[in-house]
Amino acid sequence: MHFKPTAPRLWLTMSLLFLSSLLLAQQKRVTGRILGEDGRPVAGATVTVKGTTSSTITSEDGNFAFTVPATATTLVV
């Protein structure tokens, strides 16, 4: 069975690729490190984008990284 790209299939494929790139452009990667008042890393802290359910937990060395909406302006720890 041969696959022969037709104009409608090609148009659909290009449209889906374009839309997926738009969706990816609406997010950004955020990284950081949470330190306590004593300057030591805080393990297991929850980092959340304010007003959303997008969150992550810090590693043993206090580091975190996650993808957030591009409109995100505030993180809550």
PQR file of N, CA, C, O and H, with PARSE charges and radii, in Angstrom:
ATOM      1  N   MET A   1       0.842  -1.169   0.000 -0.4000 1.5000
ATOM      2  CA  MET A   1       0.000   0.000   0.000 -0.0000 2.0000
ATOM      3  C   MET A   1       0.887   1.232   0.000  0.5500 1.7000
ATOM      4  O   MET A   1       1.717   1.399   0.894 -0.5500 1.4000
ATOM      5  N   HIS A   2       0.724   2.080  -0.975 -0.4000 1.5000
ATOM      6  CA  HIS A   2       1.506   3.307  -1.076 -0.0000 2.0000
ATOM      7  C   HIS A   2       0.717   4.470  -0.523  0.5500 1.7000
ATOM      8  O   HIS A   2      -0.498   4.567  -0.692 -0.5500 1.4000
ATOM      9  H   HIS A   2       0.050   1.944  -1.701  0.4000 1.0000
ATOM     10  N   PHE A   3       1.440   5.345   0.141 -0.4000 1.5000
ATOM     11  CA  PHE A   3       0.818   6.561   0.658 -0.0000 2.0000
ATOM     12  C   PHE A   3       1.104   7.682  -0.331  0.5500 1.7000
ATOM     13  O   PHE A   3       2.260   8.034  -0.565 -0.5500 1.4000
ATOM     14  H   PHE A   3       2.427   5.266   0.278  0.4000 1.0000
ATOM     15  N   LYS A   4       0.075   8.224  -0.891 -0.4000 1.5000
ATOM     16  CA  LYS A   4       0.226   9.317  -1.855 -0.0000 2.0000
ATOM     17  C   LYS A   4      -0.328  10.590  -1.226  0.5500 1.7000
ATOM     18  O   LYS A   4      -1.536  10.720  -1.029 -0.5500 1.4000
ATOM     19  H   LYS A   4      -0.864   7.938  -0.700  0.4000 1.0000
ATOM     20  N   PRO A   5       0.574  11.538  -0.908 -0.5600 1.5000
ATOM     21  CA  PRO A   5       0.091  12.780  -0.301  0.2800 2.0000
ATOM     22  C   PRO A   5      -0.772  13.568  -1.284  0.5500 1.7000
ATOM     23  O   PRO A   5      -0.344  13.890  -2.392 -0.5500 1.4000
ATOM     24  N   THR A   6      -1.953  13.862  -0.866 -0.4000 1.5000
ATOM     25  CA  THR A   6      -2.858  14.668  -1.681 -0.0000 2.0000
ATOM     26  C   THR A   6      -2.918  16.056  -1.071  0.5500 1.7000
ATOM     27  O   THR A   6      -2.497  16.256   0.068 -0.5500 1.4000
ATOM     28  H   THR A   6      -2.301  13.601   0.034  0.4000 1.0000
ATOM     29  N   ALA A   7      -3.426  16.994  -1.808 -0.4000 1.5000
ATOM     30  CA  ALA A   7      -3.494  18.379  -1.330 -0.0000 2.0000
ATOM     31  C   ALA A   7      -4.248  18.501  -0.001  0.5500 1.7000
ATOM     32  O   ALA A   7      -3.766  19.199   0.891 -0.5500 1.4000
ATOM     33  H   ALA A   7      -3.768  16.832  -2.733  0.4000 1.0000
ATOM     34  N   PRO A   8      -5.408  17.855   0.173 -0.5600 1.5000
ATOM     35  CA  PRO A   8      -6.099  17.977   1.476  0.2800 2.0000
ATOM     36  C   PRO A   8      -5.292  17.374   2.627  0.5500 1.7000
ATOM     37  O   PRO A   8      -5.264  17.936   3.722 -0.5500 1.4000
ATOM     38  N   ARG A   9      -4.640  16.242   2.390 -0.4000 1.5000
ATOM     39  CA  ARG A   9      -3.827  15.630   3.450 -0.0000 2.0000
ATOM     40  C   ARG A   9      -2.631  16.505   3.788  0.5500 1.7000
ATOM     41  O   ARG A   9      -2.298  16.686   4.959 -0.5500 1.4000
ATOM     42  H   ARG A   9      -4.663  15.786   1.501  0.4000 1.0000
ATOM     43  N   LEU A  10      -1.996  17.039   2.778 -0.4000 1.5000
ATOM     44  CA  LEU A  10      -0.858  17.914   3.000 -0.0000 2.0000
ATOM     45  C   LEU A  10      -1.289  19.161   3.760  0.5500 1.7000
ATOM     46  O   LEU A  10      -0.598  19.596   4.681 -0.5500 1.4000
ATOM     47  H   LEU A  10      -2.267  16.892   1.826  0.4000 1.0000
ATOM     48  N   TRP A  11      -2.426  19.739   3.380 -0.4000 1.5000
ATOM     49  CA  TRP A  11      -2.941  20.926   4.059 -0.0000 2.0000
ATOM     50  C   TRP A  11      -3.251  20.612   5.524  0.5500 1.7000
ATOM     51  O   TRP A  11      -2.931  21.403   6.412 -0.5500 1.4000
ATOM     52  H   TRP A  11      -2.988  19.386   2.631  0.4000 1.0000
ATOM     53  N   LEU A  12      -3.867  19.471   5.773 -0.4000 1.5000
ATOM     54  CA  LEU A  12      -4.200  19.071   7.143 -0.0000 2.0000
ATOM     55  C   LEU A  12      -2.939  18.878   7.965  0.5500 1.7000
ATOM     56  O   LEU A  12      -2.871  19.336   9.106 -0.5500 1.4000
ATOM     57  H   LEU A  12      -4.127  18.828   5.052  0.4000 1.0000
ATOM     58  N   THR A  13      -1.949  18.216   7.413 -0.4000 1.5000
ATOM     59  CA  THR A  13      -0.689  17.984   8.122 -0.0000 2.0000
ATOM     60  C   THR A  13      -0.010  19.304   8.463  0.5500 1.7000
ATOM     61  O   THR A  13       0.440  19.499   9.592 -0.5500 1.4000
ATOM     62  H   THR A  13      -2.004  17.844   6.486  0.4000 1.0000
ATOM     63  N   MET A  14       0.062  20.191   7.514 -0.4000 1.5000
ATOM     64  CA  MET A  14       0.703  21.491   7.758 -0.0000 2.0000
ATOM     65  C   MET A  14      -0.080  22.291   8.804  0.5500 1.7000
ATOM     66  O   MET A  14       0.520  22.963   9.643 -0.5500 1.4000
ATOM     67  H   MET A  14      -0.304  20.033   6.597  0.4000 1.0000
ATOM     68  N   SER A  15      -1.393  22.225   8.760 -0.4000 1.5000
ATOM     69  CA  SER A  15      -2.217  22.935   9.744 -0.0000 2.0000
ATOM     70  C   SER A  15      -1.978  22.399  11.143  0.5500 1.7000
ATOM     71  O   SER A  15      -1.849  23.177  12.088 -0.5500 1.4000
ATOM     72  H   SER A  15      -1.880  21.680   8.079  0.4000 1.0000
ATOM     73  N   LEU A  16      -1.917  21.089  11.292 -0.4000 1.5000
ATOM     74  CA  LEU A  16      -1.678  20.492  12.608 -0.0000 2.0000
ATOM     75  C   LEU A  16      -0.306  20.858  13.144  0.5500 1.7000
ATOM     76  O   LEU A  16      -0.164  21.138  14.335 -0.5500 1.4000
ATOM     77  H   LEU A  16      -2.021  20.456  10.524  0.4000 1.0000
ATOM     78  N   LEU A  17       0.700  20.860  12.292 -0.4000 1.5000
ATOM     79  CA  LEU A  17       2.043  21.254  12.722 -0.0000 2.0000
ATOM     80  C   LEU A  17       2.055  22.713  13.175  0.5500 1.7000
ATOM     81  O   LEU A  17       2.677  23.046  14.183 -0.5500 1.4000
ATOM     82  H   LEU A  17       0.584  20.632  11.325  0.4000 1.0000
ATOM     83  N   PHE A  18       1.379  23.571  12.441 -0.4000 1.5000
ATOM     84  CA  PHE A  18       1.311  24.983  12.796 -0.0000 2.0000
ATOM     85  C   PHE A  18       0.596  25.174  14.140  0.5500 1.7000
ATOM     86  O   PHE A  18       1.073  25.918  14.996 -0.5500 1.4000
ATOM     87  H   PHE A  18       0.874  23.301  11.622  0.4000 1.0000
ATOM     88  N   LEU A  19      -0.540  24.507  14.322 -0.4000 1.5000
ATOM     89  CA  LEU A  19      -1.290  24.640  15.573 -0.0000 2.0000
ATOM     90  C   LEU A  19      -0.506  24.111  16.770  0.5500 1.7000
ATOM     91  O   LEU A  19      -0.547  24.699  17.850 -0.5500 1.4000
ATOM     92  H   LEU A  19      -0.928  23.902  13.626  0.4000 1.0000
ATOM     93  N   SER A  20       0.206  23.000  16.579 -0.4000 1.5000
ATOM     94  CA  SER A  20       0.993  22.460  17.689 -0.0000 2.0000
ATOM     95  C   SER A  20       2.119  23.412  18.072  0.5500 1.7000
ATOM     96  O   SER A  20       2.451  23.530  19.251 -0.5500 1.4000
ATOM     97  H   SER A  20       0.239  22.522  15.701  0.4000 1.0000
ATOM     98  N   SER A  21       2.710  24.090  17.094 -0.4000 1.5000
ATOM     99  CA  SER A  21       3.764  25.058  17.422 -0.0000 2.0000
ATOM    100  C   SER A  21       3.178  26.249  18.181  0.5500 1.7000
ATOM    101  O   SER A  21       3.839  26.804  19.058 -0.5500 1.4000
ATOM    102  H   SER A  21       2.441  23.994  16.135  0.4000 1.0000
ATOM    103  N   LEU A  22       1.955  26.646  17.856 -0.4000 1.5000
ATOM    104  CA  LEU A  22       1.307  27.724  18.605 -0.0000 2.0000
ATOM    105  C   LEU A  22       1.052  27.320  20.052  0.5500 1.7000
ATOM    106  O   LEU A  22       1.243  28.121  20.967 -0.5500 1.4000
ATOM    107  H   LEU A  22       1.418  26.195  17.143  0.4000 1.0000
ATOM    108  N   LEU A  23       0.624  26.093  20.257 -0.4000 1.5000
ATOM    109  CA  LEU A  23       0.366  25.617  21.615 -0.0000 2.0000
ATOM    110  C   LEU A  23       1.647  25.571  22.431  0.5500 1.7000
ATOM    111  O   LEU A  23       1.652  25.937  23.606 -0.5500 1.4000
ATOM    112  H   LEU A  23       0.468  25.443  19.514  0.4000 1.0000
ATOM    113  N   LEU A  24       2.729  25.123  21.814 -0.4000 1.5000
ATOM    114  CA  LEU A  24       4.003  25.080  22.524 -0.0000 2.0000
ATOM    115  C   LEU A  24       4.514  26.479  22.827  0.5500 1.7000
ATOM    116  O   LEU A  24       5.178  26.685  23.844 -0.5500 1.4000
ATOM    117  H   LEU A  24       2.725  24.826  20.860  0.4000 1.0000
ATOM    118  N   ALA A  25       4.225  27.420  21.985 -0.4000 1.5000
ATOM    119  CA  ALA A  25       4.673  28.786  22.200 -0.0000 2.0000
ATOM    120  C   ALA A  25       3.930  29.444  23.358  0.5500 1.7000
ATOM    121  O   ALA A  25       4.365  30.486  23.850 -0.5500 1.4000
ATOM    122  H   ALA A  25       3.687  27.253  21.160  0.4000 1.0000
ATOM    123  N   GLN A  26       2.828  28.864  23.800 -0.4000 1.5000
ATOM    124  CA  GLN A  26       2.047  29.435  24.884 -0.0000 2.0000
ATOM    125  C   GLN A  26       2.502  28.922  26.247  0.5500 1.7000
ATOM    126  O   GLN A  26       1.833  29.150  27.255 -0.5500 1.4000
ATOM    127  H   GLN A  26       2.475  28.018  23.401  0.4000 1.0000
ATOM    128  N   GLN A  27       3.625  28.239  26.275 -0.4000 1.5000
ATOM    129  CA  GLN A  27       4.166  27.736  27.525 -0.0000 2.0000
ATOM    130  C   GLN A  27       5.640  28.101  27.626  0.5500 1.7000
ATOM    131  O   GLN A  27       6.296  28.370  26.620 -0.5500 1.4000
ATOM    132  H   GLN A  27       4.168  28.054  25.456  0.4000 1.0000
ATOM    133  N   LYS A  28       6.148  28.108  28.846 -0.4000 1.5000
ATOM    134  CA  LYS A  28       7.567  28.366  29.047 -0.0000 2.0000
ATOM    135  C   LYS A  28       8.089  27.480  30.166  0.5500 1.7000
ATOM    136  O   LYS A  28       7.337  27.047  31.039 -0.5500 1.4000
ATOM    137  H   LYS A  28       5.614  27.889  29.663  0.4000 1.0000
ATOM    138  N   ARG A  29       9.370  27.224  30.126 -0.4000 1.5000
ATOM    139  CA  ARG A  29      10.033  26.376  31.115 -0.0000 2.0000
ATOM    140  C   ARG A  29      10.577  27.270  32.225  0.5500 1.7000
ATOM    141  O   ARG A  29      11.266  28.254  31.954 -0.5500 1.4000
ATOM    142  H   ARG A  29       9.981  27.575  29.417  0.4000 1.0000
ATOM    143  N   VAL A  30      10.267  26.928  33.470 -0.4000 1.5000
ATOM    144  CA  VAL A  30      10.721  27.693  34.616 -0.0000 2.0000
ATOM    145  C   VAL A  30      11.566  26.779  35.494  0.5500 1.7000
ATOM    146  O   VAL A  30      11.182  25.646  35.784 -0.5500 1.4000
ATOM    147  H   VAL A  30       9.707  26.128  33.690  0.4000 1.0000
ATOM    148  N   THR A  31      12.714  27.284  35.909 -0.4000 1.5000
ATOM    149  CA  THR A  31      13.580  26.531  36.813 -0.0000 2.0000
ATOM    150  C   THR A  31      13.965  27.429  37.983  0.5500 1.7000
ATOM    151  O   THR A  31      13.916  28.654  37.878 -0.5500 1.4000
ATOM    152  H   THR A  31      13.026  28.204  35.674  0.4000 1.0000
ATOM    153  N   GLY A  32      14.342  26.818  39.086 -0.4000 1.5000
ATOM    154  CA  GLY A  32      14.761  27.617  40.233 -0.0000 2.0000
ATOM    155  C   GLY A  32      15.220  26.747  41.373  0.5500 1.7000
ATOM    156  O   GLY A  32      15.290  25.524  41.257 -0.5500 1.4000
ATOM    157  H   GLY A  32      14.382  25.822  39.172  0.4000 1.0000
ATOM    158  N   ARG A  33      15.532  27.397  42.482 -0.4000 1.5000
ATOM    159  CA  ARG A  33      15.990  26.695  43.682 -0.0000 2.0000
ATOM    160  C   ARG A  33      15.366  27.392  44.880  0.5500 1.7000
ATOM    161  O   ARG A  33      15.403  28.617  44.992 -0.5500 1.4000
ATOM    162  H   ARG A  33      15.474  28.391  42.576  0.4000 1.0000
ATOM    163  N   ILE A  34      14.795  26.598  45.769 -0.4000 1.5000
ATOM    164  CA  ILE A  34      14.169  27.135  46.975 -0.0000 2.0000
ATOM    165  C   ILE A  34      15.128  26.939  48.145  0.5500 1.7000
ATOM    166  O   ILE A  34      15.580  25.829  48.427 -0.5500 1.4000
ATOM    167  H   ILE A  34      14.765  25.602  45.678  0.4000 1.0000
ATOM    168  N   LEU A  35      15.425  28.047  48.814 -0.4000 1.5000
ATOM    169  CA  LEU A  35      16.294  28.016  49.994 -0.0000 2.0000
ATOM    170  C   LEU A  35      15.515  28.507  51.201  0.5500 1.7000
ATOM    171  O   LEU A  35      14.671  29.397  51.092 -0.5500 1.4000
ATOM    172  H   LEU A  35      15.059  28.948  48.585  0.4000 1.0000
ATOM    173  N   GLY A  36      15.807  27.918  52.354 -0.4000 1.5000
ATOM    174  CA  GLY A  36      15.170  28.344  53.591 -0.0000 2.0000
ATOM    175  C   GLY A  36      15.811  29.614  54.125  0.5500 1.7000
ATOM    176  O   GLY A  36      16.767  30.128  53.543 -0.5500 1.4000
ATOM    177  H   GLY A  36      16.492  27.195  52.443  0.4000 1.0000
ATOM    178  N   GLU A  37      15.287  30.117  55.231 -0.4000 1.5000
ATOM    179  CA  GLU A  37      15.830  31.324  55.854 -0.0000 2.0000
ATOM    180  C   GLU A  37      17.281  31.154  56.262  0.5500 1.7000
ATOM    181  O   GLU A  37      18.038  32.122  56.329 -0.5500 1.4000
ATOM    182  H   GLU A  37      14.511  29.700  55.704  0.4000 1.0000
ATOM    183  N   ASP A  38      17.667  29.892  56.539 -0.4000 1.5000
ATOM    184  CA  ASP A  38      19.044  29.612  56.935 -0.0000 2.0000
ATOM    185  C   ASP A  38      19.966  29.430  55.732  0.5500 1.7000
ATOM    186  O   ASP A  38      21.153  29.150  55.898 -0.5500 1.4000
ATOM    187  H   ASP A  38      17.052  29.106  56.484  0.4000 1.0000
ATOM    188  N   GLY A  39      19.420  29.588  54.505 -0.4000 1.5000
ATOM    189  CA  GLY A  39      20.233  29.457  53.291 -0.0000 2.0000
ATOM    190  C   GLY A  39      20.406  28.035  52.797  0.5500 1.7000
ATOM    191  O   GLY A  39      21.098  27.796  51.807 -0.5500 1.4000
ATOM    192  H   GLY A  39      18.456  29.815  54.370  0.4000 1.0000
ATOM    193  N   ARG A  40      19.776  27.085  53.483 -0.4000 1.5000
ATOM    194  CA  ARG A  40      19.891  25.681  53.077 -0.0000 2.0000
ATOM    195  C   ARG A  40      18.751  25.317  52.139  0.5500 1.7000
ATOM    196  O   ARG A  40      17.660  25.875  52.252 -0.5500 1.4000
ATOM    197  H   ARG A  40      19.213  27.279  54.287  0.4000 1.0000
ATOM    198  N   PRO A  41      18.986  24.382  51.203 -0.5600 1.5000
ATOM    199  CA  PRO A  41      17.945  23.969  50.262  0.2800 2.0000
ATOM    200  C   PRO A  41      16.739  23.361  50.974  0.5500 1.7000
ATOM    201  O   PRO A  41      16.885  22.671  51.983 -0.5500 1.4000
ATOM    202  N   VAL A  42      15.554  23.623  50.442 -0.4000 1.5000
ATOM    203  CA  VAL A  42      14.318  23.072  50.990 -0.0000 2.0000
ATOM    204  C   VAL A  42      13.859  21.936  50.081  0.5500 1.7000
ATOM    205  O   VAL A  42      13.472  22.167  48.935 -0.5500 1.4000
ATOM    206  H   VAL A  42      15.435  24.183  49.622  0.4000 1.0000
ATOM    207  N   ALA A  43      13.905  20.723  50.591 -0.4000 1.5000
ATOM    208  CA  ALA A  43      13.464  19.553  49.832 -0.0000 2.0000
ATOM    209  C   ALA A  43      11.975  19.320  50.053  0.5500 1.7000
ATOM    210  O   ALA A  43      11.475  19.478  51.166 -0.5500 1.4000
ATOM    211  H   ALA A  43      14.219  20.536  51.522  0.4000 1.0000
ATOM    212  N   GLY A  44      11.265  18.944  48.984 -0.4000 1.5000
ATOM    213  CA  GLY A  44       9.851  18.590  49.106 -0.0000 2.0000
ATOM    214  C   GLY A  44       8.892  19.757  49.163  0.5500 1.7000
ATOM    215  O   GLY A  44       7.718  19.569  49.483 -0.5500 1.4000
ATOM    216  H   GLY A  44      11.671  18.815  48.080  0.4000 1.0000
ATOM    217  N   ALA A  45       9.357  20.961  48.861 -0.4000 1.5000
ATOM    218  CA  ALA A  45       8.455  22.122  48.839 -0.0000 2.0000
ATOM    219  C   ALA A  45       7.625  22.081  47.558  0.5500 1.7000
ATOM    220  O   ALA A  45       8.121  21.686  46.503 -0.5500 1.4000
ATOM    221  H   ALA A  45      10.310  21.114  48.601  0.4000 1.0000
ATOM    222  N   THR A  46       6.379  22.483  47.655 -0.4000 1.5000
ATOM    223  CA  THR A  46       5.507  22.546  46.479 -0.0000 2.0000
ATOM    224  C   THR A  46       5.606  23.934  45.865  0.5500 1.7000
ATOM    225  O   THR A  46       5.473  24.944  46.556 -0.5500 1.4000
ATOM    226  H   THR A  46       5.976  22.804  48.512  0.4000 1.0000
ATOM    227  N   VAL A  47       5.840  23.970  44.557 -0.4000 1.5000
ATOM    228  CA  VAL A  47       5.899  25.230  43.815 -0.0000 2.0000
ATOM    229  C   VAL A  47       4.726  25.210  42.835  0.5500 1.7000
ATOM    230  O   VAL A  47       4.626  24.311  42.000 -0.5500 1.4000
ATOM    231  H   VAL A  47       5.947  23.150  43.995  0.4000 1.0000
ATOM    232  N   THR A  48       3.841  26.201  42.938 -0.4000 1.5000
ATOM    233  CA  THR A  48       2.626  26.251  42.127 -0.0000 2.0000
ATOM    234  C   THR A  48       2.538  27.584  41.405  0.5500 1.7000
ATOM    235  O   THR A  48       2.948  28.615  41.936 -0.5500 1.4000
ATOM    236  H   THR A  48       3.923  26.931  43.616  0.4000 1.0000
ATOM    237  N   VAL A  49       2.001  27.559  40.191 -0.4000 1.5000
ATOM    238  CA  VAL A  49       1.700  28.799  39.483 -0.0000 2.0000
ATOM    239  C   VAL A  49       0.410  29.335  40.095  0.5500 1.7000
ATOM    240  O   VAL A  49      -0.610  28.646  40.107 -0.5500 1.4000
ATOM    241  H   VAL A  49       1.668  26.721  39.759  0.4000 1.0000
ATOM    242  N   LYS A  50       0.455  30.548  40.597 -0.4000 1.5000
ATOM    243  CA  LYS A  50      -0.702  31.150  41.270 -0.0000 2.0000
ATOM    244  C   LYS A  50      -1.921  31.142  40.359  0.5500 1.7000
ATOM    245  O   LYS A  50      -1.855  31.572  39.207 -0.5500 1.4000
ATOM    246  H   LYS A  50       1.284  31.108  40.588  0.4000 1.0000
ATOM    247  N   GLY A  51      -3.045  30.643  40.899 -0.4000 1.5000
ATOM    248  CA  GLY A  51      -4.303  30.625  40.169 -0.0000 2.0000
ATOM    249  C   GLY A  51      -4.478  29.458  39.218  0.5500 1.7000
ATOM    250  O   GLY A  51      -5.444  29.421  38.457 -0.5500 1.4000
ATOM    251  H   GLY A  51      -3.098  30.294  41.835  0.4000 1.0000
ATOM    252  N   THR A  52      -3.541  28.486  39.249 -0.4000 1.5000
ATOM    253  CA  THR A  52      -3.637  27.305  38.381 -0.0000 2.0000
ATOM    254  C   THR A  52      -3.402  26.049  39.209  0.5500 1.7000
ATOM    255  O   THR A  52      -3.159  26.117  40.414 -0.5500 1.4000
ATOM    256  H   THR A  52      -2.756  28.516  39.867  0.4000 1.0000
ATOM    257  N   THR A  53      -3.479  24.913  38.546 -0.4000 1.5000
ATOM    258  CA  THR A  53      -3.142  23.638  39.191 -0.0000 2.0000
ATOM    259  C   THR A  53      -1.776  23.151  38.740  0.5500 1.7000
ATOM    260  O   THR A  53      -1.387  22.026  39.055 -0.5500 1.4000
ATOM    261  H   THR A  53      -3.677  24.859  37.567  0.4000 1.0000
ATOM    262  N   SER A  54      -1.049  23.971  38.012 -0.4000 1.5000
ATOM    263  CA  SER A  54       0.286  23.616  37.529 -0.0000 2.0000
ATOM    264  C   SER A  54       1.277  23.742  38.684  0.5500 1.7000
ATOM    265  O   SER A  54       1.488  24.831  39.216 -0.5500 1.4000
ATOM    266  H   SER A  54      -1.364  24.884  37.755  0.4000 1.0000
ATOM    267  N   SER A  55       1.885  22.607  39.068 -0.4000 1.5000
ATOM    268  CA  SER A  55       2.804  22.633  40.203 -0.0000 2.0000
ATOM    269  C   SER A  55       3.856  21.546  40.083  0.5500 1.7000
ATOM    270  O   SER A  55       3.767  20.658  39.235 -0.5500 1.4000
ATOM    271  H   SER A  55       1.714  21.722  38.635  0.4000 1.0000
ATOM    272  N   THR A  56       4.851  21.637  40.950 -0.4000 1.5000
ATOM    273  CA  THR A  56       5.910  20.638  41.032 -0.0000 2.0000
ATOM    274  C   THR A  56       6.430  20.616  42.463  0.5500 1.7000
ATOM    275  O   THR A  56       6.036  21.441  43.287 -0.5500 1.4000
ATOM    276  H   THR A  56       4.923  22.358  41.638  0.4000 1.0000
ATOM    277  N   ILE A  57       7.314  19.673  42.753 -0.4000 1.5000
ATOM    278  CA  ILE A  57       7.909  19.550  44.088 -0.0000 2.0000
ATOM    279  C   ILE A  57       9.418  19.664  43.946  0.5500 1.7000
ATOM    280  O   ILE A  57       9.997  19.141  42.994 -0.5500 1.4000
ATOM    281  H   ILE A  57       7.634  19.003  42.083  0.4000 1.0000
ATOM    282  N   THR A  58      10.058  20.349  44.894 -0.4000 1.5000
ATOM    283  CA  THR A  58      11.503  20.519  44.830 -0.0000 2.0000
ATOM    284  C   THR A  58      12.226  19.210  45.144  0.5500 1.7000
ATOM    285  O   THR A  58      11.731  18.365  45.891 -0.5500 1.4000
ATOM    286  H   THR A  58       9.588  20.774  45.668  0.4000 1.0000
ATOM    287  N   SER A  59      13.403  19.070  44.555 -0.4000 1.5000
ATOM    288  CA  SER A  59      14.237  17.890  44.788 -0.0000 2.0000
ATOM    289  C   SER A  59      14.966  18.040  46.123  0.5500 1.7000
ATOM    290  O   SER A  59      14.771  19.027  46.833 -0.5500 1.4000
ATOM    291  H   SER A  59      13.805  19.756  43.948  0.4000 1.0000
ATOM    292  N   GLU A  60      15.800  17.065  46.460 -0.4000 1.5000
ATOM    293  CA  GLU A  60      16.535  17.095  47.726 -0.0000 2.0000
ATOM    294  C   GLU A  60      17.444  18.311  47.850  0.5500 1.7000
ATOM    295  O   GLU A  60      17.709  18.780  48.957 -0.5500 1.4000
ATOM    296  H   GLU A  60      15.958  16.264  45.883  0.4000 1.0000
ATOM    297  N   ASP A  61      17.926  18.826  46.712 -0.4000 1.5000
ATOM    298  CA  ASP A  61      18.795  20.002  46.752 -0.0000 2.0000
ATOM    299  C   ASP A  61      18.029  21.305  46.524  0.5500 1.7000
ATOM    300  O   ASP A  61      18.635  22.346  46.274 -0.5500 1.4000
ATOM    301  H   ASP A  61      17.710  18.445  45.812  0.4000 1.0000
ATOM    302  N   GLY A  62      16.677  21.247  46.611 -0.4000 1.5000
ATOM    303  CA  GLY A  62      15.847  22.435  46.518 -0.0000 2.0000
ATOM    304  C   GLY A  62      15.538  22.901  45.104  0.5500 1.7000
ATOM    305  O   GLY A  62      14.863  23.914  44.919 -0.5500 1.4000
ATOM    306  H   GLY A  62      16.185  20.401  46.814  0.4000 1.0000
ATOM    307  N   ASN A  63      16.027  22.173  44.104 -0.4000 1.5000
ATOM    308  CA  ASN A  63      15.803  22.580  42.720 -0.0000 2.0000
ATOM    309  C   ASN A  63      14.429  22.144  42.218  0.5500 1.7000
ATOM    310  O   ASN A  63      13.873  21.138  42.658 -0.5500 1.4000
ATOM    311  H   ASN A  63      16.575  21.351  44.255  0.4000 1.0000
ATOM    312  N   PHE A  64      13.898  22.935  41.279 -0.4000 1.5000
ATOM    313  CA  PHE A  64      12.650  22.572  40.614 -0.0000 2.0000
ATOM    314  C   PHE A  64      12.719  23.033  39.164  0.5500 1.7000
ATOM    315  O   PHE A  64      13.473  23.942  38.820 -0.5500 1.4000
ATOM    316  H   PHE A  64      14.350  23.753  40.921  0.4000 1.0000
ATOM    317  N   ALA A  65      11.922  22.392  38.330 -0.4000 1.5000
ATOM    318  CA  ALA A  65      11.796  22.764  36.916 -0.0000 2.0000
ATOM    319  C   ALA A  65      10.463  22.238  36.423  0.5500 1.7000
ATOM    320  O   ALA A  65      10.121  21.078  36.651 -0.5500 1.4000
ATOM    321  H   ALA A  65      11.309  21.653  38.610  0.4000 1.0000
ATOM    322  N   PHE A  66       9.704  23.101  35.740 -0.4000 1.5000
ATOM    323  CA  PHE A  66       8.458  22.657  35.139 -0.0000 2.0000
ATOM    324  C   PHE A  66       7.995  23.647  34.095  0.5500 1.7000
ATOM    325  O   PHE A  66       8.477  24.778  34.026 -0.5500 1.4000
ATOM    326  H   PHE A  66       9.982  24.044  35.555  0.4000 1.0000
ATOM    327  N   THR A  67       7.044  23.198  33.275 -0.4000 1.5000
ATOM    328  CA  THR A  67       6.497  24.016  32.205 -0.0000 2.0000
ATOM    329  C   THR A  67       5.242  24.706  32.710  0.5500 1.7000
ATOM    330  O   THR A  67       4.358  24.075  33.290 -0.5500 1.4000
ATOM    331  H   THR A  67       6.653  22.280  33.330  0.4000 1.0000
ATOM    332  N   VAL A  68       5.176  26.005  32.482 -0.4000 1.5000
ATOM    333  CA  VAL A  68       4.053  26.802  32.962 -0.0000 2.0000
ATOM    334  C   VAL A  68       3.438  27.569  31.792  0.5500 1.7000
ATOM    335  O   VAL A  68       4.082  27.728  30.755 -0.5500 1.4000
ATOM    336  H   VAL A  68       5.894  26.518  32.011  0.4000 1.0000
ATOM    337  N   PRO A  69       2.198  28.047  31.946 -0.5600 1.5000
ATOM    338  CA  PRO A  69       1.614  28.873  30.892  0.2800 2.0000
ATOM    339  C   PRO A  69       2.450  30.147  30.679  0.5500 1.7000
ATOM    340  O   PRO A  69       3.006  30.690  31.633 -0.5500 1.4000
ATOM    341  N   ALA A  70       2.536  30.610  29.452 -0.4000 1.5000
ATOM    342  CA  ALA A  70       3.332  31.792  29.133 -0.0000 2.0000
ATOM    343  C   ALA A  70       2.841  33.028  29.876  0.5500 1.7000
ATOM    344  O   ALA A  70       3.600  33.977  30.076 -0.5500 1.4000
ATOM    345  H   ALA A  70       2.084  30.169  28.676  0.4000 1.0000
ATOM    346  N   THR A  71       1.574  33.021  30.285 -0.4000 1.5000
ATOM    347  CA  THR A  71       0.997  34.170  30.989 -0.0000 2.0000
ATOM    348  C   THR A  71       1.289  34.152  32.486  0.5500 1.7000
ATOM    349  O   THR A  71       0.932  35.095  33.191 -0.5500 1.4000
ATOM    350  H   THR A  71       0.958  32.250  30.123  0.4000 1.0000
ATOM    351  N   ALA A  72       1.930  33.095  32.982 -0.4000 1.5000
ATOM    352  CA  ALA A  72       2.208  32.967  34.411 -0.0000 2.0000
ATOM    353  C   ALA A  72       3.152  34.078  34.860  0.5500 1.7000
ATOM    354  O   ALA A  72       4.156  34.361  34.206 -0.5500 1.4000
ATOM    355  H   ALA A  72       2.220  32.329  32.409  0.4000 1.0000
ATOM    356  N   THR A  73       2.807  34.708  35.998 -0.4000 1.5000
ATOM    357  CA  THR A  73       3.647  35.784  36.526 -0.0000 2.0000
ATOM    358  C   THR A  73       4.051  35.562  37.972  0.5500 1.7000
ATOM    359  O   THR A  73       4.997  36.190  38.448 -0.5500 1.4000
ATOM    360  H   THR A  73       1.992  34.478  36.529  0.4000 1.0000
ATOM    361  N   THR A  74       3.346  34.669  38.691 -0.4000 1.5000
ATOM    362  CA  THR A  74       3.609  34.493  40.118 -0.0000 2.0000
ATOM    363  C   THR A  74       3.673  33.017  40.481  0.5500 1.7000
ATOM    364  O   THR A  74       2.803  32.229  40.110 -0.5500 1.4000
ATOM    365  H   THR A  74       2.578  34.159  38.304  0.4000 1.0000
ATOM    366  N   LEU A  75       4.730  32.657  41.217 -0.4000 1.5000
ATOM    367  CA  LEU A  75       4.846  31.307  41.774 -0.0000 2.0000
ATOM    368  C   LEU A  75       4.592  31.367  43.262  0.5500 1.7000
ATOM    369  O   LEU A  75       4.986  32.322  43.932 -0.5500 1.4000
ATOM    370  H   LEU A  75       5.437  33.297  41.518  0.4000 1.0000
ATOM    371  N   VAL A  76       3.932  30.348  43.778 -0.4000 1.5000
ATOM    372  CA  VAL A  76       3.646  30.253  45.204 -0.0000 2.0000
ATOM    373  C   VAL A  76       4.387  29.032  45.739  0.5500 1.7000
ATOM    374  O   VAL A  76       4.278  27.946  45.170 -0.5500 1.4000
ATOM    375  H   VAL A  76       3.612  29.572  43.234  0.4000 1.0000
ATOM    376  N   VAL A  77       5.142  29.199  46.828 -0.4000 1.5000
ATOM    377  CA  VAL A  77       5.905  28.091  47.424 -0.0000 2.0000
ATOM    378  C   VAL A  77       5.265  27.722  48.733  0.5500 1.7000
ATOM    379  O   VAL A  77       5.736  26.812  49.415 -0.5500 1.4000
ATOM    380  H   VAL A  77       5.231  30.081  47.290  0.4000 1.0000
TER
END
